[in-house]
Amino acid sequence: MSNATLARVALVDDDDLFRESLGLNLGDEGFEVVSFDRGEPALDFFANGGQVDIVLLDWRMPKMDGLEVLRQMRARGIDLPVIFLTVLSDQIYEEAALSGGALDFVEKSRSLSILLKRMRLIIDGNKVPGEEVAANDTGVHHLGKLELRLDNSRALWDGTRIDLTLTEFNIVKLMATRPEEDVSYREIYDLVHGKGFLAGYGPSGYRANVRAFIKRIRQKFRAVDAEFDCIENYPGFGYRWGDGTGQRNGNEDADVGLLDDAAAAAE
C-alpha cells in the first residue's frame, strides 16, 4: 500500500454494479480495494496469504452466502474485522451476523458516509476521542457486571456476551469509561456519524437517532438481564452510565419536549 492508502479492503459481493460502484467510491476515499464476486475466491485469496485490513461482505450470494463465508473464515483462523452489507433490515439477521463474529451490520440503503464512519472506527482501533480512562494491560475494561474487551470490541454482562454492533459498542464504551458523568446527545451522535454531521428535522432532530440507538442497546442488555438499568436518562441533555439503581431513569422517551428546546438553545 502507498502511504496515502487508509487501509486495504476486501469487498465480497455478487452484484457487479454495486461492487464496482462501491469499489470506486472507496478508492476515491483513499482505500485500496480487492474485489470478489463470490465467497469461494475470497476464501482462496486468504488461504494463499492475501492480506487486508477490513472485509466488506454481502449477505445474499449464490452457493455460499455471507454468513457461511464468515463461518469458514473463522474456522480457518482468519480473524479479520468483518462488516456485513445487506438489504436485509430485520434484527434477526443482524444478530446472526454478530453472533457469527462480524463487527458490524450496515444496510446497503445507508449512505456511504455511514459505512466510512464504521470503517474508520475499525482503523482507528475504536478509540473514543478524549477518552481518559485506560484499559488495564489485558485490554479489558471492567465496571461492575460490565466487561468491555477493547481488542475485539466485545461486551459481556455478568459473563454473558451482548451482541452489540461496533457503533453500539462504542456508545457503551463512551459512557462506561466515564461512569456517573453526563454525556450529551450531541457527543453520542458525533461518535456515530462524525463531528458536525447534521440529520433529522429541526435544530435537535438528531436526538431521535440517539434515542433509537440507546433503546436498542438497552433491549440487548435486558434480553440477558431483565433488571439491567445502568443507562440513565438526563432529560433534555443526554445519558449516563449509572450504578444501576435507576433513580434518574423514568420513561425512556420522557426526554422530549420543552426540556429539549431549552437544552438545544444551550448547546
C-alpha positions, 0 to 999 in steps of 0.5 A: 500500500502507498502511504496515502492508502487508509487501509486495504479492503476486501469487498465480497459481493455478487452484484457487479454494479454495486461492487464496482460502484462501491469499489470506486467510491472507496478508492476515491476515499483513499482505500485500496480495494480487492474485489470478489464476486463470490465467497469461494475466491475470497476464501482462496485469496486468504488461504494463499496469504492475501492480506487486508485490513477490513472485509466488506461482505454481502449477505445474499450470494449464490452457493455460499452466502455471507454468513457461511463465508464468515463461518469458514473464515473463522474456522480457518483462523482468519480473524479479520474485522468483518462488516456485513452489507445487506438489504436485509433490515430485520434484527434477526439477521443482524444478530446472526451476523454478530453472533457469527463474529462480524463487527458490524451490520450496515444496510446497503440503503445507508449512505456511504458516509455511514459505512466510512464512519464504521470503517474508520472506527475499525482503523482507528482501533475504536478509540473514543476521542478524549477518552481518559480512562485506560484499559488495564494491560489485558485490554479489558475494561471492567465496571461492575457486571460490565466487561468491555474487551477493547481488542475485539470490541466485545461486551459481556454482562455478568459473563454473558456476551451482548451482541452489540454492533461496533457503533453500539459498542462504542456508545457503551464504551463512551459512557462506561469509561466515564461512569456517573458523568453526563454525556450529551446527545450531541457527543453520542451522535458525533461518535456515530456519524462524525463531528458536525454531521447534521440529520433529522428535522429541526435544530435537535432532530438528531436526538431521535437517532440517539434515542433509537440507538440507546433503546436498542442497546438497552433491549440487548442488555435486558434480553440477558438481564431483565433488571439491567438499568445502568443507562440513565436518562438526563432529560433534555441533555443526554445519558449516563452510565449509572450504578444501576439503581435507576433513580434518574431513569423514568420513561425512556422517551420522557426526554422530549419536549420543552426540556429539549428546546431549552437544552438545544438553545444551550448547546 
